[in-house]
Amino acid sequence: MSREVSRRTFLRRSLAGAAAAVVGFDTVLRGWVSAAELRRGHFALAAGFPSFDGSLLTDGASLAAAADDFGHLVHRRPSAVLKPGSVNDVVEMVRFARRNGIKVAARGQGHSTQGQAQVEAGVVVDMSTLGAVREVNAADALVEGGARWIDLLQQTVPQGLTPPTLVDFIELSIGGTLSLGGIGSQSFRFGPQVDNVLELQVVTGAGELVTCSPSQNRQLFDVARSGLGQVGLVVGARVRLIPAPPNARLYEAFYNDLPAFLSDLETLIDDGRFDTVQGFAVSDGAGGWLYQLETTKYFAPGAEPNDAALLAGLSFTPGTQAAQDMPYFDYLNRLAPLVAFLRQIGAWAFPHPWVNLFVPAANAPTFIGETLADLPAEDVGQGPILIYPFNRDKFTAPLFRVPDERHFFVFALLRNAVPPTPERAAGLVADNRALFERATELGGKRYPFDSVPMTRHDWQKHYQPAWGRLVSAKHTYDPDGILTPGQGIF
Ligand SMILES: Cc1cc2nc3c(=O)[nH]c(=O)nc-3n(C[C@H](O)[C@H](O)[C@H](O)COP(=O)(O)OP(=O)(O)OC[C@H]3O[C@@H](n4cnc5c(N)ncnc54)[C@H](O)[C@@H]3O)c2cc1C
């Protein structure tokens, strides 16, 4: 291509881009107006259309992407997608949306499974363009809300620092996980990520940029954490850091017996001999299940862990244990090879009707045992089944609802719908609902990024006794009810 042709192509594209740029919102047609449309017609434009540092997109590809998520079950098409170029863009967008009755939701990495970050005919704020790590200090880091945990770790781990507790999949957004809770293998000791954040910058539904922490605007801090995007968009977070270990020794061992497995998991979070504790159910290939313990011990070279002492007294099947050493970052990023493989074979794009429940420890053997006894392996489609415990007293954020018992377990069926048809996915969502009802009867709670249809009554029950706090915060911080309708709470 000659230099002249490429210059002409570039100019044509730029002009087309400028013509397509959104310059207003028609209050009668309730649609966005581009520069080209404005030149051709008359519109009842809303006053005060912001001038964005980033871009407001209305092209088909951007809208279709924002109408999908990791679940691929629910598709609500927004009317525009904001890629903010600054925090001020988010403030201006929320204020404009509020004045004009437009719904708004933040989208982190779109890893919800049931449309939680989607908005029919509203604006999706794609937080990935606010993804900077602003500061790394000795005991904390300041990040933008759209940054991912991996972005932060890539800066902190080489400096010998880490957040105390991490999600298993570190490509999730920090703002998205803090809006949910953020659990992982270290949470039995350090609690969820919402208990390890020191300060948040939030753009409320009233369009105010507010800094909140335990000592400043405490009420907002308590409802923004695990607030499911109901009161504001998290545009910044100060995250706690602690020294990072150099290495991790990852242990695995298998059990045939569920009660023995659950009992050992509880022992391990009580005695704290390991640094991480997780577990899984895996198909035994003959219609039943085996239970896999996965733990780690951190260490520095020259001070390797004592395997025999660490595994002493546990009742896994002898001979099934194995250990593997790896750098700490590789442990945190342990899902990356699997995710790359699932992407490669197309399974990442399958419908994911996931169900993620928290079950009180006293009822876990019955609930998990009965569920697995009735669960054909095909109904998870080779997706993982998580079973691991937490200490209740490490979960202090008032809106992170978990069972009220000293120990509780996560029990999650991270299903791939196979075959990947809408009918198959709908059947599995109905199964999720039945599991949710049974778990709730037994004092369980749902971790609400998964795929369980909920009524308003279910939400009230879910939040009790904090429902009143959420309702009152919603009125205060999102007075026109424009934020995050995809959660279906209000
Ligand atoms: C493969 C995979 C692995 C996962 N592993 C874990 C895990 O180990 N531990 C765990 O706790 N969870 C895990 N999750 C669930 C995950 O935490 C949630 O999906 C969570 O919502 C964060 O993902 P996200 O950044 O993609 O947020 P999204 O799905 O984009 O958003 C989630 C919700 O939060 C809102 N939101 C997003 N960003 C913001 C913001 N900045 N401010 C306010 N509201 C916002 C959205 O509107 C939406 O309602 C996993 C999910 C997947 C698909």
The ligand as a MOL file (V3000), in Angstrom:
LIG
                    3D

  0  0  0     0  0            999 V3000
M  V30 BEGIN CTAB
M  V30 COUNTS 53 58 0 0 0
M  V30 BEGIN ATOM
M  V30 1 C -13.2980 -18.3170 35.7740 0
M  V30 2 C -13.8000 -17.6160 37.0070 0
M  V30 3 C -13.1120 -17.7530 38.1820 0
M  V30 4 C -13.5630 -17.1120 39.3460 0
M  V30 5 N -12.8610 -17.2950 40.4860 0
M  V30 6 C -13.2620 -16.6680 41.6030 0
M  V30 7 C -12.5380 -16.8200 42.8140 0
M  V30 8 O -11.5640 -17.5400 42.9060 0
M  V30 9 N -12.9850 -16.1450 43.8990 0
M  V30 10 C -14.0750 -15.3210 43.8460 0
M  V30 11 O -14.3970 -14.7060 44.8520 0
M  V30 12 N -14.7780 -15.1780 42.7170 0
M  V30 13 C -14.4040 -15.8360 41.6050 0
M  V30 14 N -15.1420 -15.6830 40.4600 0
M  V30 15 C -16.3270 -14.8400 40.4830 0
M  V30 16 C -15.9130 -13.3960 40.2900 0
M  V30 17 O -15.4110 -12.9280 41.5000 0
M  V30 18 C -17.0150 -12.5320 39.9290 0
M  V30 19 O -17.3580 -12.7580 38.6290 0
M  V30 20 C -16.7380 -11.0660 40.2110 0
M  V30 21 O -17.8680 -10.4160 39.9020 0
M  V30 22 C -15.5270 -10.4080 39.5650 0
M  V30 23 O -15.4560 -10.5680 38.2200 0
M  V30 24 P -15.3910 -9.3480 37.2070 0
M  V30 25 O -14.2620 -8.4610 37.5490 0
M  V30 26 O -15.3920 -9.9500 35.8500 0
M  V30 27 O -16.7400 -8.5720 37.4930 0
M  V30 28 P -18.0550 -8.4780 36.5830 0
M  V30 29 O -18.5940 -9.8380 36.3710 0
M  V30 30 O -17.7660 -7.6710 35.3790 0
M  V30 31 O -19.0130 -7.6580 37.5490 0
M  V30 32 C -19.5820 -8.2890 38.6660 0
M  V30 33 C -20.6070 -7.3750 39.3300 0
M  V30 34 O -19.9360 -6.2880 39.9490 0
M  V30 35 C -20.2740 -5.0740 39.3160 0
M  V30 36 N -19.0160 -4.3740 39.1280 0
M  V30 37 C -17.9790 -4.6890 38.3370 0
M  V30 38 N -16.9910 -3.8090 38.4850 0
M  V30 39 C -17.4150 -2.9140 39.3980 0
M  V30 40 C -16.8610 -1.7550 39.9650 0
M  V30 41 N -15.6300 -1.3290 39.6260 0
M  V30 42 N -17.5960 -1.0680 40.8630 0
M  V30 43 C -18.8400 -1.4670 41.2230 0
M  V30 44 N -19.4220 -2.5460 40.7020 0
M  V30 45 C -18.7090 -3.2690 39.8070 0
M  V30 46 C -20.9320 -5.4410 38.0020 0
M  V30 47 O -21.8740 -4.4760 37.5900 0
M  V30 48 C -21.5890 -6.7520 38.3510 0
M  V30 49 O -22.7970 -6.5230 39.0000 0
M  V30 50 C -14.7340 -16.3320 39.2950 0
M  V30 51 C -15.4530 -16.2150 38.1070 0
M  V30 52 C -14.9880 -16.8630 36.9720 0
M  V30 53 C -15.8000 -16.7680 35.7280 0
M  V30 END ATOM
M  V30 BEGIN BOND
M  V30 1 1 1 2
M  V30 2 1 2 3
M  V30 3 2 2 52
M  V30 4 2 3 4
M  V30 5 1 4 5
M  V30 6 1 4 50
M  V30 7 2 5 6
M  V30 8 1 6 7
M  V30 9 1 6 13
M  V30 10 2 7 8
M  V30 11 1 7 9
M  V30 12 1 9 10
M  V30 13 2 10 11
M  V30 14 1 10 12
M  V30 15 2 12 13
M  V30 16 1 13 14
M  V30 17 1 14 15
M  V30 18 1 14 50
M  V30 19 1 15 16
M  V30 20 1 16 17
M  V30 21 1 16 18
M  V30 22 1 18 19
M  V30 23 1 18 20
M  V30 24 1 20 21
M  V30 25 1 20 22
M  V30 26 1 22 23
M  V30 27 1 23 24
M  V30 28 2 24 25
M  V30 29 1 24 26
M  V30 30 1 24 27
M  V30 31 1 27 28
M  V30 32 2 28 29
M  V30 33 1 28 30
M  V30 34 1 28 31
M  V30 35 1 31 32
M  V30 36 1 32 33
M  V30 37 1 33 34
M  V30 38 1 33 48
M  V30 39 1 34 35
M  V30 40 1 35 36
M  V30 41 1 35 46
M  V30 42 1 36 37
M  V30 43 1 36 45
M  V30 44 2 37 38
M  V30 45 1 38 39
M  V30 46 1 39 40
M  V30 47 2 39 45
M  V30 48 1 40 41
M  V30 49 2 40 42
M  V30 50 1 42 43
M  V30 51 2 43 44
M  V30 52 1 44 45
M  V30 53 1 46 47
M  V30 54 1 46 48
M  V30 55 1 48 49
M  V30 56 2 50 51
M  V30 57 1 51 52
M  V30 58 1 52 53
M  V30 END BOND
M  V30 END CTAB
M  END
